[in-house]
Amino acid sequence: MYSILLSLVIFEISRIIFFIFNWSAFSHFGFVQISKALFSGILFDCVYIFYAFSPFIIFHLLPFNFKIKQSAQWCAKIYFLVIIGVGILLNLIDSAYFNYSHKRTGKELFYMLTDSANPIGSYFLNYWYLLAILVLLLFIAGKWYPKIQNQKLEKFTYRDIPHLFFMILISILGMRGSVGLKPLRSVDASKFVESGLEALALNTPFQIISSLESDKPVNPFQTQITSNLSDNSYIKNYKHKKIVNGKKNIVLVILESFGRNRIGFMTETPNQSISVTPFIDSFSKSCLVFPNCYANGTKSIDAVPALFASLPSLLQQPFIYSWYQANIIRGIQYYLNKEGYNCSFYHGAANGTMGFESFLKKAGAIEYFGINQFTGNKEKEYDGNWGIYDHYYLHYFNQELAHKHQPYFSTVFTLSSHPPYKIPKEIELSLPGISNPMLKSIAYTDYSLKLFFSERAKSPDNENTIYILIGDHTANADNDYFYSSKGQMELFCMIYDPSGEIKPGINNRIIQQLDIMPSILNLCNYPDSFFSLGNSIFDDSTKGMAFFEMYGSYHIIEEEHMLSISSLNEKKFRFFPKQYYKLDIPFSEKSYLENDLNNNLKHLIWTFFNRLEQNKFY
């Protein structure tokens, strides 16, 4: 019991460290709310500790004298420290990664760690201070580990049976984390703490255990929706909705970690006196801008399925690693290949990174260009961590486009605005007034885009090309709003048409990453029907909307309204005025709008799971 209490104290310290590292995400909550989250976290800590310590507990309950031998006690102590060390390490990993993912990491962590393209070694160098904290906490745990008196045990008798059953009962309750009918789950964090504090109450080992225990995903609203519900409304056809003449080339630029909170002309950043995106600010005047754009996931690995195949991130792990990864998927490239388009994808990272290449080729014939295909000076232009620096890689991408057979659909995914935010030293000197490494990396990618579009303006095929710029997900922010369930999903999207057929301006329609596939097919005058949970952003006959999942709750946004439904079927309706959208209003079952949002959201989720289950996500 002393060992278990000691481990709970160590875990609570690691939770406080997580809180300190991510202060900006939780600073807008009050002292009582934060204290409640820190205290509630003990329940979730118990689950990991009792699961992982079960052999340790059994060892101490055995009625045999060998367990008091010094060698046996040393083995027990080493086991204790290993289990504590693994738990602390996982929590410390998320202390740094949470700013990037906005959630506790589940079993997808193992997929990322075993990804041969992932630069694990650089993490140890860049986050050495986390390893120092790990060593310190292990030293404290070892120092305070209880010393067992080396005395001979008395013979086990019936009087010891109550102690045995007491510990067994405590262990079972600890592993369940609950005395209720169901064991504790990640979604239950929302029952103990305010929305937005779930990650503080949870711990990473618990999140991993929860995701490992998950079986085949179940449609959360299957029993609430009749089985004869039609999903025909998600069969799209834009044959009669021509946007541009002829077959235009399409270039999709996916910008790493470019949330709305980092775009100067869209957001006033309190702690930054100058915009870190001067080129985008200026360039936006020549573009059709969609300021109300939302991500459908929180990581890069979620963005590619969403953008290319209208696949939202509603599962406990990324689709690329999910139960349904073998399903038939049709992406943009599948449809455009039939129209004679040359399709390609460029990413300056190692081939195989996050399963992009496998997913994209599964979704349709496409040429994939990773670092293996890069023809530049790798020794000079490699950042030492992820891949090729953005301005070098965009230059290479421009050269590649010059040789493409038209019409083409080509994508480039930037990478420099990603931890550890390394940029070329010669360019770093030209970015005065920006001290924050993350902001500096955003400014560098903005500078790289400026060079890219300057080069593209000289290309003979530029006038026949439409450019779509969109972020993959958001990153850490300075403003409390961007840590709300709505704010942390806000991206930006711009469309640039040098020919002028698509007029510059501001379009306040709500759009999402799922809309990119149908929008591109609309732009390319694709003549046939296809399946998509998104809509063309040019289709005025449909209402703009966005939906996503976070911590077991599903959210839908239409116009200035947002509805959240947890998997426990608890509802929360919100109205967002134009300035920093913070006002909550009570949910009313009688409101037509609320019920309409409720039905739309459940229909979307039902269709998503139903189509995956039937292997008909096409």
C-alpha positions as CSV (number, residue, x, y, z in Angstrom):
1,M,0.0,0.0,0.0
2,Y,2.9,2.3,0.8
3,S,4.4,1.6,-2.7
4,I,1.1,2.3,-4.4
5,L,0.6,5.6,-2.5
6,L,4.2,6.6,-3.4
7,S,3.5,5.9,-7.1
8,L,0.3,8.0,-6.9
9,V,2.3,10.9,-5.5
10,I,4.9,10.5,-8.3
11,F,2.2,10.4,-10.9
12,E,0.6,13.5,-9.5
13,I,3.9,15.3,-9.7
14,S,4.2,14.3,-13.4
15,R,0.6,15.7,-13.9
16,I,1.7,19.0,-12.3
17,I,4.7,19.0,-14.7
18,F,2.3,18.4,-17.6
19,F,0.2,21.4,-16.3
20,I,3.2,23.7,-16.1
21,F,4.5,22.8,-19.6
22,N,1.0,23.4,-21.0
23,W,0.1,26.4,-18.9
24,S,-1.2,28.4,-21.8
25,A,-3.8,25.7,-22.6
26,F,-5.3,25.8,-19.0
27,S,-4.5,29.2,-17.7
28,H,-8.0,30.6,-18.4
29,F,-9.6,28.1,-15.9
30,G,-10.0,29.0,-12.3
31,F,-8.1,27.7,-9.3
32,V,-11.0,25.5,-8.2
33,Q,-11.5,24.0,-11.7
34,I,-7.8,23.2,-12.1
35,S,-7.5,21.8,-8.6
36,K,-10.5,19.5,-9.2
37,A,-8.9,18.3,-12.4
38,L,-5.6,17.6,-10.6
39,F,-7.4,15.7,-7.8
40,S,-9.7,13.8,-10.2
41,G,-6.7,12.6,-12.1
42,I,-5.9,10.2,-9.2
43,L,-8.7,8.0,-10.3
44,F,-7.2,7.6,-13.8
45,D,-3.7,7.1,-12.3
46,C,-5.1,4.2,-10.2
47,V,-6.1,2.3,-13.3
48,Y,-2.6,2.3,-14.7
49,I,-0.9,1.7,-11.4
50,F,-3.1,-1.3,-10.4
51,Y,-2.9,-2.8,-13.9
52,A,0.8,-2.5,-14.2
53,F,1.5,-3.4,-10.5
54,S,-0.7,-6.5,-10.5
55,P,2.4,-8.8,-10.6
56,F,4.0,-6.7,-7.9
57,I,0.9,-6.9,-5.7
58,I,0.6,-10.7,-6.2
59,F,4.3,-11.1,-5.3
60,H,3.7,-9.4,-1.9
61,L,0.6,-11.4,-1.2
62,L,2.2,-14.8,-1.7
63,P,2.5,-16.7,1.7
64,F,6.1,-17.8,1.1
65,N,9.3,-16.8,2.8
66,F,11.4,-16.4,-0.4
67,K,9.9,-13.0,-1.0
68,I,11.8,-11.5,2.0
69,K,15.2,-12.5,0.5
70,Q,17.3,-9.5,-0.5
71,S,17.5,-10.7,-4.1
72,A,13.7,-11.0,-4.4
73,Q,13.2,-7.6,-2.9
74,W,15.7,-6.0,-5.3
75,C,13.8,-7.6,-8.2
76,A,10.6,-6.1,-6.8
77,K,12.2,-2.7,-6.4
78,I,13.5,-2.8,-10.0
79,Y,10.1,-3.8,-11.3
80,F,8.5,-0.9,-9.3
81,L,11.0,1.6,-10.8
82,V,10.5,0.3,-14.3
83,I,6.7,0.5,-14.1
84,I,6.9,4.0,-12.6
85,G,9.6,5.0,-15.2
86,V,7.5,3.9,-18.1
87,G,4.4,5.8,-16.8
88,I,6.4,9.0,-16.1
89,L,8.1,8.8,-19.5
90,L,4.8,8.6,-21.3
91,N,3.4,11.5,-19.3
92,L,6.5,13.6,-20.1
93,I,6.3,12.8,-23.8
94,D,2.8,14.2,-23.8
95,S,4.0,17.2,-21.7
96,A,5.8,18.3,-24.9
97,Y,3.5,16.8,-27.5
98,F,0.2,18.1,-26.1
99,N,0.9,21.6,-27.5
100,Y,1.0,19.9,-30.9
101,S,-1.9,17.4,-30.6
102,H,-4.2,19.0,-28.0
103,K,-5.0,15.6,-26.6
104,R,-3.5,12.8,-24.6
105,T,-1.9,10.2,-26.9
106,G,-3.3,6.7,-27.1
107,K,-1.9,3.6,-28.7
108,E,-1.1,5.5,-31.9
109,L,2.0,6.6,-30.0
110,F,3.5,3.1,-30.7
111,Y,2.7,3.4,-34.4
112,M,4.6,6.8,-34.4
113,L,7.5,5.4,-32.4
114,T,7.9,2.4,-34.7
115,D,7.6,4.5,-37.8
116,S,11.0,4.1,-39.5
117,A,10.7,7.6,-40.8
118,N,10.3,9.2,-37.3
119,P,13.5,10.8,-36.1
120,I,13.5,9.4,-32.6
121,G,17.1,10.3,-31.8
122,S,16.5,14.0,-32.4
123,Y,13.7,14.0,-29.7
124,F,16.2,12.9,-27.1
125,L,18.5,15.8,-28.1
126,N,15.8,18.4,-28.3
127,Y,13.9,17.4,-25.2
128,W,16.9,16.4,-23.0
129,Y,15.4,18.3,-20.1
130,L,12.4,15.9,-20.0
131,L,14.9,13.0,-19.6
132,A,16.5,15.0,-16.7
133,I,13.1,15.3,-15.0
134,L,12.5,11.5,-15.6
135,V,15.8,10.7,-13.9
136,L,15.0,13.1,-11.0
137,L,11.5,11.5,-10.4
138,L,13.0,8.0,-10.5
139,F,15.6,9.0,-8.0
140,I,12.9,10.3,-5.7
141,A,10.9,7.1,-6.2
142,G,13.9,4.9,-5.4
143,K,14.9,7.0,-2.4
144,W,11.4,6.8,-0.8
145,Y,10.8,3.2,-1.8
146,P,9.9,1.3,1.4
147,K,12.5,-1.0,3.0
148,I,11.1,-4.4,4.1
149,Q,12.3,-5.7,7.4
150,N,14.2,-8.9,6.9
151,Q,12.3,-11.1,9.4
152,K,10.9,-14.6,9.1
153,L,7.2,-14.7,8.2
154,E,4.8,-16.6,10.3
155,K,3.0,-19.5,8.8
156,F,0.1,-18.4,6.6
157,T,-3.2,-18.9,8.5
158,Y,-6.9,-18.4,8.0
159,R,-6.6,-15.0,9.8
160,D,-4.6,-13.7,6.8
161,I,-7.3,-14.5,4.3
162,P,-9.2,-11.2,5.0
163,H,-6.0,-9.3,4.2
164,L,-5.6,-11.2,0.9
165,F,-9.2,-10.6,-0.2
166,F,-9.0,-7.0,0.9
167,M,-6.0,-6.4,-1.4
168,I,-7.7,-8.3,-4.2
169,L,-10.8,-6.2,-3.9
170,I,-8.8,-3.0,-3.8
171,S,-6.8,-4.1,-6.9
172,I,-10.0,-4.9,-8.9
173,L,-11.5,-1.5,-8.0
174,G,-8.3,0.2,-8.9
175,M,-8.1,-1.5,-12.3
176,R,-11.7,-0.6,-13.0
177,G,-11.4,2.9,-11.6
178,S,-15.0,2.8,-10.7
179,V,-17.6,1.0,-8.5
180,G,-20.2,1.4,-11.3
181,L,-21.3,-1.1,-13.9
182,K,-18.7,0.0,-16.4
183,P,-15.0,0.6,-15.9
184,L,-13.5,4.1,-16.1
185,R,-13.1,5.3,-19.7
186,S,-11.4,8.4,-21.2
187,V,-14.8,9.9,-22.0
188,D,-15.6,9.8,-18.3
189,A,-13.1,12.6,-17.6
190,S,-15.8,15.0,-18.8
191,K,-18.0,13.9,-15.9
192,F,-15.4,15.1,-13.4
193,V,-14.0,18.3,-14.9
194,E,-14.9,21.2,-17.1
195,S,-14.7,20.9,-20.8
196,G,-11.1,21.6,-21.9
197,L,-9.6,20.1,-18.7
198,E,-10.0,16.5,-19.7
199,A,-6.3,16.1,-20.7
200,L,-5.2,17.4,-17.3
201,A,-7.3,14.8,-15.5
202,L,-6.2,12.0,-17.7
203,N,-2.8,10.4,-18.0
204,T,-1.1,9.0,-21.0
205,P,-0.6,5.4,-19.8
206,F,-4.4,5.3,-19.0
207,Q,-5.2,6.7,-22.5
208,I,-3.0,4.0,-24.1
209,I,-4.6,1.2,-22.0
210,S,-8.1,2.5,-23.0
211,S,-7.2,2.4,-26.6
212,L,-5.5,-1.0,-26.4
213,E,-8.7,-2.4,-24.8
214,S,-10.9,-1.0,-27.6
215,D,-12.4,-3.6,-29.9
216,K,-13.9,-3.0,-33.2
217,P,-15.4,0.5,-33.2
218,V,-19.2,0.7,-32.5
219,N,-21.5,3.4,-34.0
220,P,-22.4,5.4,-30.9
221,F,-25.8,6.3,-32.2
222,Q,-26.7,3.1,-33.9
223,T,-29.6,2.3,-31.5
224,Q,-30.9,5.9,-31.8
225,I,-31.3,5.9,-35.5
226,T,-33.5,3.7,-37.6
227,S,-31.7,1.1,-39.7
228,N,-33.5,2.2,-42.9
229,L,-32.0,5.7,-42.7
230,S,-30.7,6.7,-46.1
231,D,-27.3,8.1,-46.7
232,N,-28.0,9.1,-50.3
233,S,-27.7,12.8,-49.4
234,Y,-23.9,12.2,-49.3
235,I,-23.8,11.0,-52.9
236,K,-22.5,14.1,-54.7
237,N,-22.7,15.2,-58.3
238,Y,-21.4,18.6,-59.5
239,K,-22.0,18.0,-63.2
240,H,-24.1,21.1,-63.6
241,K,-22.2,23.3,-61.2
242,K,-19.3,24.5,-63.3
243,I,-16.9,26.9,-61.6
244,V,-14.1,27.3,-64.1
245,N,-13.7,26.6,-67.8
246,G,-11.6,23.7,-69.1
247,K,-9.4,21.4,-67.1
248,K,-7.3,23.4,-64.7
249,N,-4.2,22.2,-63.0
250,I,-4.7,22.0,-59.2
251,V,-2.0,22.5,-56.6
252,L,-2.9,21.7,-53.0
253,V,-0.5,23.3,-50.5
254,I,-0.8,21.7,-47.0
255,L,0.8,23.8,-44.4
256,E,2.1,22.2,-41.2
257,S,0.6,23.5,-38.0
258,F,-1.0,26.6,-39.7
259,G,-4.0,27.3,-37.6
260,R,-6.1,30.5,-37.9
261,N,-4.4,31.8,-34.7
262,R,-1.1,32.1,-36.5
263,I,-2.3,34.0,-39.6
264,G,-1.7,37.7,-39.0
265,F,-4.6,39.2,-41.0
266,M,-7.1,36.8,-39.3
267,T,-6.1,37.2,-35.7
268,E,-4.6,39.7,-33.4
269,T,-1.9,37.9,-31.4
270,P,-1.6,39.6,-27.9
271,N,2.0,38.6,-27.3
272,Q,3.3,39.3,-30.8
273,S,3.8,42.9,-32.0
274,I,4.3,41.9,-35.6
275,S,2.6,39.5,-37.9
276,V,4.6,36.3,-38.5
277,T,2.9,35.8,-41.9
278,P,3.5,39.0,-43.8
279,F,3.4,37.2,-47.2
280,I,0.2,35.4,-46.6
281,D,-1.3,38.7,-45.2
282,S,-0.5,40.4,-48.5
283,F,-1.2,37.4,-50.8
284,S,-4.7,37.0,-49.3
285,K,-5.8,40.1,-51.1
286,S,-5.4,38.1,-54.4
287,C,-7.2,35.1,-53.0
288,L,-10.7,33.8,-52.2
289,V,-10.3,33.5,-48.4
290,F,-12.3,31.2,-46.1
291,P,-11.7,32.4,-42.6
292,N,-14.2,29.9,-41.0
293,C,-12.3,26.7,-41.8
294,Y,-12.1,23.7,-39.5
295,A,-9.9,20.7,-39.1
296,N,-11.4,17.3,-38.8
297,G,-8.6,15.9,-36.6
298,T,-5.8,17.1,-34.4
299,K,-2.7,15.6,-36.2
300,S,-1.1,15.5,-39.6
301,I,-2.0,11.8,-39.8
302,D,-5.6,12.8,-39.6
303,A,-5.4,15.6,-42.1
304,V,-4.4,13.5,-45.2
305,P,-7.4,11.1,-45.1
306,A,-9.7,14.1,-44.4
307,L,-8.4,16.2,-47.3
308,F,-8.0,13.4,-49.9
309,A,-10.9,11.1,-49.1
310,S,-13.3,13.1,-46.9
311,L,-12.5,10.7,-44.0
312,P,-13.0,12.5,-40.6
313,S,-11.1,11.4,-37.5
314,L,-13.8,9.8,-35.4
315,L,-12.0,6.6,-34.4
316,Q,-9.9,6.2,-31.3
317,Q,-6.8,5.9,-33.5
318,P,-5.9,7.4,-36.9
319,F,-7.7,5.7,-39.8
320,I,-4.3,4.7,-41.3
321,Y,-3.7,2.4,-38.2
322,S,-7.3,1.6,-37.5
323,W,-9.5,-1.6,-37.6
324,Y,-10.7,-0.4,-41.1
325,Q,-7.3,0.3,-42.7
326,A,-7.9,-2.5,-45.2
327,N,-11.2,-1.0,-46.4
328,I,-11.6,0.2,-49.9
329,I,-11.1,4.0,-50.1
330,R,-11.5,6.3,-53.0
331,G,-9.6,9.6,-52.9
332,I,-9.4,12.6,-55.2
333,Q,-6.7,10.9,-57.2
334,Y,-8.9,7.9,-58.0
335,Y,-11.5,10.2,-59.6
336,L,-9.1,12.6,-61.3
337,N,-7.1,9.7,-62.9
338,K,-10.3,8.8,-64.8
339,E,-10.3,12.4,-66.2
340,G,-6.7,12.2,-67.4
341,Y,-5.1,14.0,-64.5
342,N,-1.5,13.3,-63.5
343,C,-1.6,13.0,-59.7
344,S,1.3,13.4,-57.4
345,F,2.1,14.1,-53.7
346,Y,5.3,15.7,-52.4
347,H,6.5,15.6,-48.8
348,G,10.2,16.4,-47.9
349,A,10.2,13.8,-45.0
350,A,11.3,10.2,-45.1
351,N,9.3,7.9,-47.3
352,G,6.8,6.0,-45.2
353,T,6.2,8.9,-42.7
354,M,2.9,8.4,-40.9
355,G,1.7,5.9,-43.5
356,F,1.0,8.7,-46.0
357,E,2.4,6.9,-49.0
358,S,0.5,3.6,-48.2
359,F,-2.8,5.4,-47.6
360,L,-2.5,7.7,-50.7
361,K,-1.7,4.8,-53.1
362,K,-4.5,2.7,-51.5
363,A,-6.9,5.6,-52.3
364,G,-6.0,5.8,-56.0
365,A,-3.0,5.8,-58.3
366,I,-0.6,8.6,-57.3
367,E,3.1,9.3,-57.6
368,Y,4.6,9.7,-54.2
369,F,7.8,11.8,-53.7
370,G,9.5,11.7,-50.4
371,I,13.1,12.4,-49.3
372,N,14.3,9.3,-51.3
373,Q,13.2,11.0,-54.5
374,F,14.6,14.4,-53.7
375,T,17.2,15.4,-56.2
376,G,18.7,18.4,-54.4
377,N,21.7,18.7,-52.1
378,K,20.5,16.5,-49.2
379,E,23.6,17.1,-47.1
380,K,23.1,20.9,-47.2
381,E,19.3,21.1,-47.4
382,Y,18.3,18.4,-44.8
383,D,17.2,19.8,-41.4
384,G,18.7,17.0,-39.4
385,N,15.3,16.0,-38.0
386,W,12.3,15.6,-40.3
387,G,13.4,16.3,-43.8
388,I,14.2,19.0,-46.3
389,Y,13.9,22.7,-45.3
390,D,10.7,24.3,-46.7
391,H,12.3,26.9,-49.0
392,Y,14.5,24.3,-50.6
393,Y,11.8,21.8,-51.0
394,L,9.2,24.2,-52.5
395,H,11.9,25.3,-55.0
396,Y,12.3,21.6,-55.9
397,F,8.5,21.2,-56.1
398,N,8.3,24.1,-58.5
399,Q,10.9,22.5,-60.7
400,E,8.9,19.3,-60.7
401,L,5.7,21.0,-61.7
402,A,7.4,22.5,-64.7
403,H,7.8,18.9,-66.1
404,K,4.3,17.7,-65.3
405,H,1.9,16.5,-68.1
406,Q,-1.1,18.8,-68.0
407,P,-3.7,18.6,-66.5
408,Y,-2.2,17.7,-63.2
409,F,-3.2,17.5,-59.5
410,S,-0.2,17.9,-57.3
411,T,0.1,18.3,-53.5
412,V,3.0,19.6,-51.4
413,F,3.1,19.2,-47.6
414,T,5.5,21.5,-45.8
415,L,7.3,20.4,-42.6
416,S,9.6,23.0,-41.1
417,S,6.9,24.5,-38.8
418,H,7.0,21.3,-36.7
419,P,8.9,20.6,-33.5
420,P,11.8,21.1,-33.0
421,Y,11.1,24.1,-35.3
422,K,14.6,24.1,-36.9
423,I,15.1,26.6,-39.7
424,P,18.2,27.6,-41.8
425,K,20.5,29.9,-39.8
426,E,21.0,32.3,-42.7
427,I,17.3,32.9,-42.9
428,E,16.8,33.0,-39.2
429,L,18.9,36.1,-39.1
430,S,16.6,37.8,-41.6
431,L,13.6,37.3,-39.2
432,P,14.2,40.0,-36.5
433,G,11.8,40.6,-33.7
434,I,10.6,37.0,-33.4
435,S,12.1,35.1,-30.5
436,N,9.6,32.2,-30.1
437,P,11.0,29.2,-32.1
438,M,7.5,28.0,-33.2
439,L,6.6,31.5,-34.4
440,K,9.9,31.8,-36.2
441,S,9.3,28.6,-38.0
442,I,5.8,29.8,-39.1
443,A,7.5,33.0,-40.4
444,Y,10.1,30.9,-42.2
445,T,7.4,28.8,-44.0
446,D,5.6,32.1,-44.9
447,Y,8.9,33.3,-46.4
448,S,9.3,30.0,-48.3
449,L,5.8,30.5,-49.8
450,K,6.8,33.9,-51.0
451,L,9.7,32.5,-52.9
452,F,7.6,29.7,-54.3
453,F,4.8,31.9,-55.7
454,S,7.4,34.3,-57.1
455,E,8.9,31.4,-59.0
456,R,5.5,30.1,-60.0
457,A,4.5,33.5,-61.5
458,K,7.2,32.9,-64.2
459,S,5.9,29.4,-65.1
460,P,4.0,29.1,-68.4
461,D,1.4,26.9,-66.8
462,N,0.7,29.3,-63.9
463,E,-2.3,30.9,-65.5
464,N,-3.9,27.5,-65.9
465,T,-3.3,26.5,-62.3
466,I,-5.5,26.9,-59.2
467,Y,-3.8,26.9,-55.8
468,I,-5.5,25.8,-52.6
469,L,-3.7,26.6,-49.3
470,I,-4.9,25.0,-46.1
471,G,-3.5,24.0,-42.7
472,D,-3.2,20.4,-41.5
473,H,-4.1,21.1,-37.9
474,T,-3.5,23.8,-35.3
475,A,-0.7,24.2,-32.8
476,N,-0.2,25.9,-29.4
477,A,-1.7,29.4,-29.1
478,D,-1.4,32.6,-27.1
479,N,-5.1,33.2,-26.7
480,D,-7.3,31.2,-24.4
481,Y,-10.0,31.0,-27.0
482,F,-7.8,28.8,-29.2
483,Y,-7.8,26.1,-26.6
484,S,-11.6,25.8,-26.6
485,S,-13.2,22.8,-28.3
486,K,-14.0,25.2,-31.2
487,G,-10.9,27.4,-31.3
488,Q,-8.4,24.6,-31.4
489,M,-9.9,23.2,-34.6
490,E,-9.8,26.5,-36.6
491,L,-7.6,26.6,-39.6
492,F,-7.4,28.9,-42.6
493,C,-8.0,28.2,-46.3
494,M,-7.3,30.3,-49.3
495,I,-7.8,29.7,-53.0
496,Y,-5.7,31.6,-55.6
497,D,-6.6,31.6,-59.3
498,P,-4.1,33.6,-61.4
499,S,-6.5,33.6,-64.3
500,G,-9.1,35.5,-62.3
501,E,-12.0,33.1,-62.9
502,I,-12.3,32.6,-59.2
503,K,-12.6,36.2,-57.8
504,P,-10.6,37.3,-54.7
505,G,-12.6,38.1,-51.7
506,I,-13.8,36.9,-48.3
507,N,-16.3,34.0,-48.1
508,N,-17.7,33.5,-44.6
509,R,-19.1,30.1,-45.3
510,I,-18.3,27.4,-42.7
511,I,-16.0,24.9,-44.3
512,Q,-13.9,21.9,-43.2
513,Q,-11.1,19.7,-44.5
514,L,-13.7,17.2,-45.6
515,D,-14.9,19.8,-48.2
516,I,-11.6,19.8,-50.1
517,M,-12.1,16.6,-52.0
518,P,-15.6,17.5,-53.4
519,S,-14.4,21.1,-54.0
520,I,-11.5,19.9,-56.1
521,L,-13.7,17.5,-58.1
522,N,-16.1,20.5,-58.6
523,L,-13.2,22.7,-59.8
524,C,-12.1,19.9,-62.2
525,N,-15.6,19.6,-63.6
526,Y,-15.7,15.9,-62.6
527,P,-18.9,14.6,-64.4
528,D,-19.9,11.6,-62.3
529,S,-21.3,10.9,-58.8
530,F,-19.1,10.2,-55.8
531,F,-19.5,9.7,-52.0
532,S,-18.4,12.4,-49.6
533,L,-19.3,13.5,-46.1
534,G,-18.2,17.0,-47.1
535,N,-19.6,19.5,-49.7
536,S,-18.1,21.6,-52.4
537,I,-17.3,25.0,-50.9
538,F,-18.7,26.5,-54.2
539,D,-22.1,24.8,-53.8
540,D,-24.5,27.5,-52.6
541,S,-27.4,25.0,-52.4
542,T,-25.9,23.4,-49.3
543,K,-25.3,25.0,-45.9
544,G,-21.7,25.2,-44.8
545,M,-20.9,23.1,-41.7
546,A,-18.1,21.3,-39.9
547,F,-18.0,18.4,-37.5
548,F,-15.3,16.7,-35.5
549,E,-14.7,14.5,-32.4
550,M,-12.7,15.3,-29.3
551,Y,-12.5,13.3,-26.0
552,G,-15.6,11.2,-26.8
553,S,-17.7,14.2,-27.6
554,Y,-19.0,15.0,-31.1
555,H,-19.3,18.6,-32.3
556,I,-21.1,20.2,-35.2
557,I,-20.9,23.9,-36.3
558,E,-23.3,25.7,-38.6
559,E,-23.2,29.4,-39.0
560,E,-22.9,30.9,-35.5
561,H,-24.1,27.8,-33.7
562,M,-22.3,24.8,-32.2
563,L,-23.8,21.6,-30.8
564,S,-21.8,19.1,-28.7
565,I,-23.0,15.6,-27.9
566,S,-21.0,13.3,-25.8
567,S,-21.1,9.5,-26.3
568,L,-23.2,9.5,-23.1
569,N,-25.8,11.5,-25.1
570,E,-25.3,14.7,-23.0
571,K,-26.0,17.8,-25.1
572,K,-24.7,21.3,-25.0
573,F,-25.8,24.0,-27.4
574,R,-23.8,27.2,-27.9
575,F,-24.2,30.5,-29.8
576,F,-21.1,32.3,-31.0
577,P,-21.2,36.0,-31.6
578,K,-18.7,37.3,-34.1
579,Q,-16.2,38.5,-31.6
580,Y,-14.3,35.6,-30.0
581,Y,-17.3,33.3,-29.8
582,K,-17.5,32.5,-26.0
583,L,-21.1,32.9,-24.9
584,D,-22.8,29.7,-23.8
585,I,-26.6,29.4,-23.7
586,P,-28.7,26.6,-22.3
587,F,-29.8,23.7,-24.5
588,S,-33.5,23.6,-25.2
589,E,-35.2,20.5,-26.7
590,K,-37.9,22.7,-28.2
591,S,-35.6,24.7,-30.4
592,Y,-35.8,23.7,-34.1
593,L,-32.3,24.7,-34.8
594,E,-30.8,22.7,-32.0
595,N,-32.8,19.6,-33.0
596,D,-31.8,20.2,-36.6
597,L,-28.1,20.3,-35.6
598,N,-28.6,17.2,-33.4
599,N,-30.2,15.2,-36.3
600,N,-27.5,16.4,-38.8
601,L,-24.6,15.4,-36.5
602,K,-26.1,12.0,-35.7
603,H,-26.8,11.3,-39.3
604,L,-23.2,12.2,-40.3
605,I,-21.7,9.9,-37.6
606,W,-24.2,7.1,-38.3
607,T,-23.2,7.3,-42.0
608,F,-19.5,7.3,-41.3
609,F,-19.6,4.2,-39.1
610,N,-22.2,2.4,-41.3
611,R,-20.2,2.9,-44.5
612,L,-17.0,1.8,-42.8
613,E,-18.7,-1.3,-41.4
614,Q,-20.1,-2.2,-44.8
615,N,-16.8,-1.3,-46.5
616,K,-18.6,1.1,-48.8
617,F,-16.8,4.4,-48.0
618,Y,-17.0,5.3,-51.7
